[in-house]
Amino acid sequence: MKNGRSNGSRTSLMDVPLRQTVELERIDAPSDEVEPLLERGILPGCRLRRVRNSPTGDPIISVEGTLLALRRESAAQLFVREV
């Protein structure tokens, strides 16, 4: 989301600045990696916000008010748009 513009579904969660709320458009991951995300409430249409990064650089996100830790690789497969 450079220069305040969204690139639509080409913007991954890792490209979103901290504390900016976005909406999940799609998950571009193998099916065995998608199911655990869905079980945690990371569904297309949900609102996500990168709250902070862990000491190892992995994002800690808020999903509809619940904090979750993700691996950077997983967050890079979540494509979002601005809300």
All heavy atoms as an XYZ file, in Angstrom:
645
protein
N       0.827     -1.166      0.000
C       0.000      0.000      0.000
C       0.877      1.236      0.000
O       0.867      2.023      0.914
C      -0.910     -0.013      1.206
C      -1.703     -1.251      1.291
S      -3.249     -0.931      1.993
C      -3.930     -2.523      1.845
N       1.643      1.332     -1.021
C       2.564      2.440     -1.133
C       1.823      3.684     -1.580
O       0.905      3.617     -2.381
C       3.670      2.070     -2.107
C       4.454      0.886     -1.608
C       5.376      0.353     -2.659
C       6.071     -0.854     -2.090
N       6.084     -1.976     -2.935
N       2.238      4.829     -1.077
C       1.638      6.109     -1.433
C       0.144      6.165     -1.141
O      -0.588      6.890     -1.784
C       1.876      6.423     -2.919
C       3.338      6.477     -3.253
O       4.146      6.897     -2.425
N       3.695      6.054     -4.438
N      -0.300      5.364     -0.171
C      -1.692      5.398      0.242
C      -2.655      4.731     -0.724
O      -3.845      4.814     -0.554
N      -2.135      4.066     -1.750
C      -3.008      3.402     -2.714
C      -2.926      1.899     -2.536
O      -1.868      1.348     -2.270
C      -2.598      3.772     -4.133
C      -2.845      5.217     -4.455
C      -2.587      5.460     -5.916
N      -1.272      4.975     -6.289
C      -0.314      5.741     -6.780
N      -0.515      7.013     -6.955
N       0.847      5.217     -7.115
N      -4.035      1.254     -2.750
C      -4.084     -0.197     -2.664
C      -3.827     -0.797     -4.033
O      -4.274     -0.284     -5.044
C      -5.461     -0.645     -2.164
O      -5.594     -2.028     -2.289
N      -3.105     -1.895     -4.075
C      -2.906     -2.634     -5.307
C      -3.907     -3.767     -5.410
O      -3.670     -4.744     -6.089
C      -1.477     -3.208     -5.362
C      -0.460     -2.130     -5.550
O      -0.747     -1.091     -6.128
N       0.730     -2.357     -5.058
N      -5.028     -3.670     -4.698
C      -6.027     -4.718     -4.737
C      -5.482     -6.013     -4.170
O      -4.782     -6.017     -3.173
N      -5.800     -7.109     -4.839
C      -5.418     -8.406     -4.318
C      -3.934     -8.719     -4.510
O      -3.502     -9.799     -4.214
C      -6.285     -9.492     -4.954
O      -6.082     -9.502     -6.341
N      -3.141     -7.781     -4.997
C      -1.701     -7.997     -5.126
C      -0.944     -7.513     -3.898
O       0.258     -7.609     -3.843
C      -1.161     -7.308     -6.376
C      -1.666     -7.981     -7.648
C      -1.162     -7.286     -8.855
N      -1.864     -6.002     -8.937
C      -1.520     -5.007     -9.720
N      -0.488     -5.103    -10.496
N      -2.209     -3.896     -9.737
N      -1.634     -6.981     -2.912
C      -1.006     -6.486     -1.698
C      -1.093     -7.554     -0.623
O      -2.187     -7.941     -0.224
C      -1.701     -5.197     -1.212
O      -1.649     -4.232     -2.254
C      -1.018     -4.653      0.020
N       0.056     -8.019     -0.152
C       0.028     -9.037      0.903
C      -0.023     -8.357      2.267
O       0.292     -7.176      2.404
C       1.252     -9.953      0.816
O       2.354     -9.381      1.468
N      -0.399     -9.123      3.257
C      -0.477     -8.593      4.619
C       0.878     -8.083      5.088
O       0.952     -7.140      5.865
C      -1.015     -9.677      5.565
C      -1.274     -9.238      6.999
C      -2.284     -8.099      7.066
C      -1.729    -10.407      7.837
N       1.962     -8.657      4.591
C       3.298     -8.211      4.985
C       3.627     -6.818      4.446
O       4.498     -6.148      4.962
C       4.369     -9.208      4.522
C       4.362    -10.491      5.315
S       4.565    -10.265      7.101
C       6.212     -9.578      7.186
N       2.910     -6.365      3.424
C       3.135     -5.037      2.850
C       2.346     -3.945      3.558
O       2.524     -2.772      3.262
C       2.750     -5.029      1.360
C       3.593     -5.978      0.540
O       4.777     -6.165      0.877
O       3.065     -6.531     -0.445
N       1.467     -4.325      4.463
C       0.591     -3.376      5.153
C       1.334     -2.766      6.337
O       1.946     -3.487      7.125
C      -0.693     -4.095      5.627
C      -1.573     -3.170      6.437
C      -1.445     -4.669      4.447
N       1.275     -1.444      6.485
C       1.911     -0.823      7.646
C       1.262     -1.289      8.958
O       0.084     -1.666      8.984
C       1.647      0.674      7.447
C       1.242      0.827      6.025
C       0.656     -0.476      5.595
N       2.027     -1.243     10.030
C       1.489     -1.606     11.340
C       0.288     -0.735     11.673
O       0.254      0.454     11.344
C       2.560     -1.449     12.426
C       3.722     -2.440     12.375
C       4.709     -2.126     13.491
C       3.242     -3.867     12.480
N      -0.676     -1.331     12.331
C      -1.889     -0.698     12.836
C      -2.865     -0.214     11.758
O      -3.785      0.516     12.055
C      -1.550      0.431     13.816
C      -0.921     -0.116     15.092
C      -0.513      0.964     16.051
N       0.679      1.688     15.666
C       1.921      1.217     15.726
N       2.145      0.017     16.147
N       2.954      1.956     15.373
N      -2.680     -0.636     10.512
C      -3.647     -0.308      9.461
C      -4.594     -1.485      9.294
O      -4.157     -2.627      9.151
C      -2.959     -0.006      8.147
C      -3.954      0.332      7.048
C      -3.279      0.742      5.758
O      -2.078      0.951      5.720
N      -4.050      0.854      4.707
N      -5.893     -1.206      9.291
C      -6.895     -2.259      9.128
C      -7.141     -2.505      7.650
O      -7.281     -1.563      6.871
C      -8.207     -1.861      9.826
O      -7.945     -1.660     11.222
C      -9.265     -2.948      9.683
N      -7.187     -3.764      7.280
C      -7.427     -4.174      5.896
C      -8.440     -5.313      5.891
O      -8.732     -5.906      6.925
C      -6.112     -4.621      5.212
C      -5.163     -3.459      5.026
C      -5.448     -5.749      5.975
N      -8.950     -5.609      4.713
C      -9.889     -6.725      4.542
C      -9.214     -7.812      3.716
O      -8.608     -7.530      2.679
C     -11.147     -6.242      3.836
C     -12.198     -7.316      3.685
C     -13.459     -6.779      3.048
O     -13.997     -5.782      3.565
O     -13.885     -7.357      2.039
N      -9.334     -9.045      4.173
C      -8.744    -10.170      3.460
C      -9.541    -10.464      2.198
O     -10.751    -10.661      2.251
C      -8.705    -11.409      4.355
C      -8.089    -12.667      3.744
C      -6.616    -12.431      3.391
C      -8.234    -13.837      4.682
N      -8.856    -10.475      1.051
C      -9.506    -10.794     -0.220
C      -9.327    -12.255     -0.590
O     -10.261    -12.899     -1.036
C      -8.957     -9.916     -1.345
C      -9.490     -8.523     -1.323
C      -9.256     -7.811     -2.638
O      -8.225     -8.063     -3.290
O     -10.108     -7.009     -3.005
N      -8.096    -12.760     -0.425
C      -7.865    -14.154     -0.796
C      -6.641    -14.699     -0.074
O      -5.783    -13.949      0.374
C      -7.706    -14.312     -2.303
C      -6.487    -13.649     -2.877
C      -6.470    -13.749     -4.411
N      -5.417    -12.936     -4.961
C      -4.178    -13.337     -5.161
N      -3.828    -14.569     -4.865
N      -3.269    -12.528     -5.663
N      -6.593    -16.014      0.013
C      -5.450    -16.719      0.586
C      -4.827    -17.508     -0.557
O      -5.483    -18.351     -1.163
C      -5.887    -17.671      1.714
C      -6.598    -16.894      2.817
C      -4.672    -18.428      2.265
C      -7.249    -17.771      3.880
N      -3.568    -17.211     -0.850
C      -2.871    -17.870     -1.953
C      -1.846    -18.831     -1.354
O      -0.660    -18.525     -1.296
C      -2.198    -16.824     -2.834
C      -1.638    -17.414     -4.108
O      -1.961    -18.580     -4.423
O      -0.873    -16.716     -4.791
N      -2.331    -19.977     -0.882
C      -1.477    -20.958     -0.215
C      -1.961    -22.358     -0.563
O      -3.119    -22.540     -0.958
C      -1.527    -20.749      1.301
N      -1.095    -23.357     -0.395
C      -1.537    -24.746     -0.600
C      -2.669    -25.087      0.370
O      -2.738    -24.549      1.485
C      -0.284    -25.564     -0.292
C       0.856    -24.624     -0.417
C       0.321    -23.266     -0.062
N      -3.544    -25.971     -0.044
C      -4.732    -26.288      0.756
C      -4.399    -26.774      2.167
O      -5.140    -26.478      3.104
C      -5.615    -27.307      0.037
O      -4.887    -28.498     -0.201
N      -3.286    -27.485      2.348
C      -2.942    -27.953      3.694
C      -2.519    -26.805      4.606
O      -2.555    -26.942      5.823
C      -1.857    -29.034      3.646
C      -0.552    -28.535      3.053
O      -0.585    -27.719      2.117
O       0.506    -28.982      3.528
N      -2.159    -25.651      4.041
C      -1.820    -24.482      4.853
C      -3.016    -23.557      5.049
O      -3.023    -22.742      5.974
C      -0.677    -23.706      4.193
C       0.635    -24.465      4.174
C       1.743    -23.692      3.487
O       1.680    -22.443      3.456
O       2.667    -24.351      2.968
N      -4.024    -23.683      4.195
C      -5.196    -22.813      4.279
C      -6.104    -23.210      5.443
O      -6.599    -22.354      6.175
C      -5.985    -22.818      2.949
C      -7.306    -22.082      3.096
C      -5.153    -22.200      1.845
N      -6.318    -24.496      5.634
C      -7.259    -24.957      6.656
C      -6.954    -24.421      8.051
O      -7.862    -23.941      8.736
C      -7.353    -26.477      6.662
C      -8.475    -26.969      7.551
C      -8.710    -28.457      7.415
O      -8.355    -29.054      6.388
O      -9.272    -29.014      8.371
N      -5.693    -24.479      8.529
C      -5.428    -23.922      9.868
C      -5.732    -22.421      9.969
O      -6.162    -21.956     11.016
C      -3.931    -24.181     10.070
C      -3.592    -25.289      9.136
C      -4.516    -25.133      7.973
N      -5.554    -21.686      8.876
C      -5.887    -20.264      8.884
C      -7.394    -20.076      9.004
O      -7.870    -19.246      9.785
C      -5.363    -19.591      7.616
C      -3.847    -19.572      7.442
C      -3.473    -19.061      6.056
C      -3.182    -18.741      8.522
N      -8.146    -20.849      8.240
C      -9.607    -20.766      8.295
C     -10.118    -21.106      9.688
O     -11.045    -20.469     10.198
C     -10.233    -21.692      7.251
C      -9.900    -21.400      5.782
C     -10.509    -22.475      4.880
C     -10.342    -20.023      5.373
N      -9.521    -22.119     10.320
C      -9.943    -22.523     11.668
C      -9.696    -21.425     12.695
O     -10.363    -21.388     13.728
C      -9.202    -23.789     12.086
C      -9.650    -25.019     11.321
C      -8.797    -26.240     11.596
O      -7.759    -26.115     12.278
O      -9.175    -27.327     11.117
N      -8.758    -20.552     12.426
C      -8.448    -19.449     13.348
C      -9.227    -18.178     13.021
O      -8.976    -17.128     13.581
C      -6.949    -19.177     13.342
C      -6.178    -20.286     14.020
C      -4.682    -20.134     13.824
N      -3.958    -21.166     14.547
C      -3.767    -22.408     14.117
N      -4.270    -22.783     12.963
N      -3.093    -23.276     14.827
N     -10.142    -18.277     12.071
C     -10.983    -17.130     11.738
C     -10.434    -16.229     10.664
O     -10.962    -15.155     10.419
N      -9.365    -16.650     10.008
C      -8.797    -15.869      8.913
C      -9.507    -16.315      7.640
O      -9.120    -17.282      6.989
C      -7.267    -16.064      8.828
C      -6.632    -15.631     10.147
C      -6.689    -15.287      7.658
C      -5.150    -15.924     10.246
N     -10.589    -15.606      7.335
C     -11.472    -15.945      6.226
C     -11.567    -14.768      5.273
O     -11.507    -13.613      5.712
C     -12.883    -16.245      6.737
C     -13.009    -17.311      7.815
C     -14.344    -17.186      8.513
C     -12.858    -18.673      7.191
N     -11.735    -15.008      3.972
C     -11.967    -13.887      3.066
C     -13.123    -13.030      3.562
O     -14.155    -13.534      3.990
C     -12.286    -14.573      1.737
C     -11.523    -15.862      1.824
C     -11.653    -16.286      3.267
N     -12.907    -11.715      3.547
C     -13.914    -10.780      4.031
C     -13.682    -10.307      5.453
O     -14.262     -9.312      5.872
N     -12.823    -11.006      6.211
C     -12.585    -10.588      7.593
C     -11.621     -9.396      7.627
O     -10.883     -9.148      6.684
C     -12.047    -11.737      8.450
S     -10.330    -12.172      8.144
N     -11.662     -8.667      8.715
C     -10.784     -7.511      8.893
C      -9.560     -7.926      9.693
O      -9.671     -8.589     10.727
C     -11.523     -6.402      9.619
C     -12.764     -5.980      8.850
C     -12.738     -4.561      8.515
N     -13.824     -4.259      7.597
C     -14.410     -3.107      7.555
N     -14.041     -2.161      8.394
N     -15.354     -2.886      6.685
N      -8.394     -7.523      9.192
C      -7.113     -7.849      9.810
C      -6.356     -6.562     10.094
O      -6.517     -5.568      9.398
C      -6.262     -8.700      8.858
C      -6.869     -9.958      8.269
C      -5.941    -10.532      7.214
C      -7.123    -10.972      9.356
N      -5.509     -6.627     11.110
C      -4.640     -5.484     11.412
C      -3.338     -6.019     11.971
O      -3.338     -6.814     12.903
C      -5.309     -4.572     12.442
C      -4.526     -3.326     12.741
C      -5.346     -2.322     13.538
N      -6.102     -2.919     14.625
C      -5.722     -2.905     15.905
N      -4.612     -2.327     16.253
N      -6.466     -3.468     16.818
N      -2.215     -5.610     11.361
C      -0.906     -5.962     11.918
C      -0.681     -5.090     13.130
O      -0.575     -3.877     13.032
C       0.204     -5.717     10.894
C       0.253     -6.792      9.836
C       1.388     -6.618      8.876
N       2.669     -6.590      9.574
C       3.765     -6.025      9.085
N       3.747     -5.430      7.925
N       4.880     -6.050      9.771
N      -0.613     -5.712     14.302
C      -0.490     -4.983     15.554
C       0.976     -4.683     15.864
O       1.332     -3.570     16.225
C      -1.141     -5.782     16.708
C      -0.961     -5.069     18.032
C      -2.605     -6.036     16.416
N       1.803     -5.690     15.724
C       3.243     -5.535     15.980
C       3.961     -6.738     15.396
O       3.346     -7.653     14.876
C       3.520     -5.400     17.471
C       3.120     -6.608     18.301
C       3.374     -6.358     19.790
N       2.899     -7.438     20.599
C       1.700     -7.515     21.151
N       0.833     -6.547     20.968
N       1.350     -8.550     21.871
N       5.274     -6.713     15.491
C       6.084     -7.839     15.040
C       6.713     -8.511     16.251
O       7.072     -7.837     17.226
C       7.172     -7.375     14.078
C       6.603     -6.900     12.766
O       5.669     -7.485     12.240
N       7.147     -5.830     12.238
N       6.874     -9.826     16.172
C       7.553    -10.557     17.236
C       9.044    -10.239     17.151
O       9.506     -9.671     16.158
C       7.324    -12.062     17.052
O       8.058    -12.523     15.943
N       9.821    -10.614     18.156
C      11.268    -10.380     18.101
C      11.945    -11.014     16.884
O      12.960    -10.525     16.411
C      11.784    -11.002     19.403
C      10.624    -10.922     20.329
C       9.407    -11.138     19.456
N      11.342    -12.078     16.338
C      11.922    -12.719     15.153
C      11.411    -12.105     13.852
O      11.798    -12.539     12.773
C      11.614    -14.225     15.146
O      10.191    -14.396     15.146
C      12.227    -14.918     16.348
N      10.530    -11.106     13.942
C      10.013    -10.425     12.760
C       8.711    -10.962     12.231
O       8.181    -10.452     11.248
N       8.165    -12.004     12.865
C       6.875    -12.541     12.438
C       5.763    -11.600     12.914
O       5.838    -11.044     14.011
C       6.653    -13.937     13.006
C       7.624    -14.955     12.433
O       7.982    -14.832     11.252
O       8.018    -15.872     13.174
N       4.723    -11.415     12.091
C       3.660    -10.484     12.469
C       2.710    -11.054     13.526
O       2.404    -12.238     13.526
C       2.919    -10.251     11.160
C       3.137    -11.497     10.383
C       4.511    -11.975     10.765
N       2.277    -10.175     14.393
C       1.198    -10.468     15.332
C       0.030     -9.639     14.838
O       0.145     -8.420     14.675
C       1.580    -10.121     16.772
C       2.774    -10.990     17.185
C       0.386    -10.305     17.709
C       3.389    -10.625     18.506
N      -1.077    -10.313     14.537
C      -2.212     -9.640     13.915
C      -3.444     -9.697     14.800
O      -3.564    -10.568     15.667
C      -2.525    -10.242     12.533
C      -2.982    -11.697     12.648
C      -1.319    -10.127     11.603
C      -3.556    -12.275     11.364
N      -4.337     -8.782     14.540
C      -5.654     -8.789     15.168
C      -6.647     -9.217     14.093
O      -6.705     -8.632     13.013
C      -6.004     -7.396     15.679
O      -7.332     -7.359     16.131
N      -7.390    -10.284     14.400
C      -8.421    -10.794     13.495
C      -9.748    -10.629     14.218
O     -10.015    -11.351     15.177
C      -8.200    -12.284     13.155
C      -9.269    -12.781     12.204
C      -6.820    -12.511     12.589
N     -10.530     -9.662     13.779
C     -11.828     -9.414     14.413
C     -11.685     -9.297     15.930
O     -12.503     -9.814     16.685
C     -12.830    -10.508     14.035
C     -13.017    -10.741     12.554
C     -13.722     -9.611     11.812
O     -14.340     -8.753     12.466
O     -13.629     -9.581     10.577
N     -10.591     -8.673     16.388
C     -10.388     -8.426     17.809
C      -9.576     -9.470     18.550
O      -9.261     -9.303     19.715
N      -9.223    -10.572     17.904
C      -8.427    -11.632     18.527
C      -6.993    -11.548     18.025
O      -6.758    -11.442     16.817
C      -8.999    -13.016     18.168
O     -10.346    -13.091     18.631
C      -8.192    -14.131     18.800
N      -6.016    -11.587     18.936
C      -4.612    -11.542     18.539
C      -4.107    -12.922     18.158
O      -4.348    -13.896     18.869
C      -3.750    -10.988     19.675
C      -3.934     -9.519     20.006
C      -3.017     -9.124     21.166
C      -3.658     -8.644     18.804
N      -3.404    -12.992     17.027
C      -2.814    -14.232     16.543
C      -1.402    -13.957     16.055
O      -1.135    -12.901     15.499
C      -3.616    -14.798     15.364
C      -5.042    -15.237     15.608
C      -5.707    -15.575     14.292
C      -5.066    -16.441     16.524
N      -0.530    -14.918     16.244
C       0.828    -14.831     15.703
C       0.875    -15.677     14.432
O       0.358    -16.790     14.396
C       1.836    -15.335     16.719
N       1.465    -15.111     13.397
C       1.617    -15.814     12.130
C       3.085    -15.877     11.749
O       3.870    -15.040     12.174
C       0.894    -15.071     10.996
C      -0.615    -15.033     10.985
C      -1.091    -14.227      9.774
C      -1.184    -16.437     10.914
N       3.424    -16.818     10.920
C       4.757    -16.820     10.321
C       4.756    -15.814      9.174
O       3.730    -15.586      8.524
C       5.087    -18.208      9.764
C       5.220    -19.273     10.812
C       5.655    -20.592     10.189
N       5.328    -20.647      8.764
C       4.714    -21.633      8.170
N       4.342    -22.681      8.841
N       4.455    -21.606      6.880
N       5.911    -15.224      8.916
C       6.024    -14.276      7.803
C       5.585    -14.916      6.489
O       4.925    -14.274      5.673
C       7.468    -13.783      7.657
C       7.818    -12.674      8.611
C       9.253    -12.335      8.462
N       9.979    -13.422      9.162
C      11.250    -13.415      9.434
N      11.992    -12.435      9.050
N      11.801    -14.413     10.100
N       5.954    -16.179      6.299
C       5.596    -16.871      5.068
C       4.080    -16.978      4.902
O       3.563    -16.837      3.800
C       6.230    -18.268      5.031
C       7.743    -18.262      5.046
C       8.357    -18.119      6.451
O       7.618    -18.153      7.461
O       9.585    -17.946      6.521
N       3.378    -17.233      5.994
C       1.912    -17.321      5.934
C       1.298    -15.955      5.662
O       0.368    -15.827      4.858
C       1.354    -17.883      7.240
O       1.772    -19.211      7.428
N       1.791    -14.925      6.333
C       1.262    -13.576      6.141
C       1.473    -13.095      4.707
O       0.649    -12.366      4.163
C       1.899    -12.614      7.131
N       2.562    -13.521      4.084
C       2.845    -13.117      2.701
C       1.870    -13.762      1.720
O       1.752    -13.313      0.569
C       4.279    -13.472      2.343
N       1.135    -14.789      2.141
C       0.167    -15.481      1.283
C      -1.249    -14.967      1.478
O      -2.180    -15.448      0.855
C       0.221    -16.991      1.546
C       1.565    -17.585      1.193
C       1.674    -19.024      1.620
O       1.080    -19.472      2.602
N       2.458    -19.788      0.870
N      -1.415    -13.968      2.364
C      -2.714    -13.364      2.615
C      -2.780    -12.062      1.830
O      -2.012    -11.134      2.080
C      -2.914    -13.088      4.106
C      -2.818    -14.300      5.028
C      -2.980    -13.862      6.476
C      -3.821    -15.360      4.672
N      -3.689    -11.990      0.866
C      -3.797    -10.799      0.022
C      -5.000     -9.976      0.453
O      -6.096    -10.498      0.653
C      -3.844    -11.198     -1.448
C      -2.515    -11.755     -1.896
C      -2.250    -13.100     -1.792
C      -1.528    -10.913     -2.359
C      -1.010    -13.620     -2.157
C      -0.288    -11.410     -2.737
C      -0.031    -12.759     -2.634
N      -4.763     -8.685      0.617
C      -5.714     -7.803      1.286
C      -5.989     -6.555      0.455
O      -5.293     -6.257     -0.505
C      -5.185     -7.396      2.668
C      -4.969     -8.605      3.559
C      -3.884     -6.603      2.550
N      -7.008     -5.817      0.889
C      -7.318     -4.505      0.316
C      -7.638     -3.553      1.456
O      -8.036     -3.980      2.541
C      -8.463     -4.583     -0.669
C      -9.818     -4.871     -0.022
C     -10.924     -4.803     -1.054
N     -12.214     -5.024     -0.430
C     -12.947     -4.066      0.141
N     -12.506     -2.832      0.158
N     -14.106     -4.348      0.700
N      -7.475     -2.266      1.183
C      -7.781     -1.250      2.196
C      -9.283     -1.192      2.441
O     -10.075     -1.479      1.549
C      -7.314      0.126      1.724
C      -5.827      0.306      1.784
C      -5.433      1.732      1.464
O      -6.021      2.658      2.073
O      -4.559      1.899      0.631
N      -9.641     -0.795      3.652
C     -11.068     -0.597      3.975
C     -11.307      0.842      4.321
O     -10.431      1.591      4.621
C     -11.532     -1.504      5.126
C     -11.573     -2.937      4.678
C     -10.690     -1.348      6.351
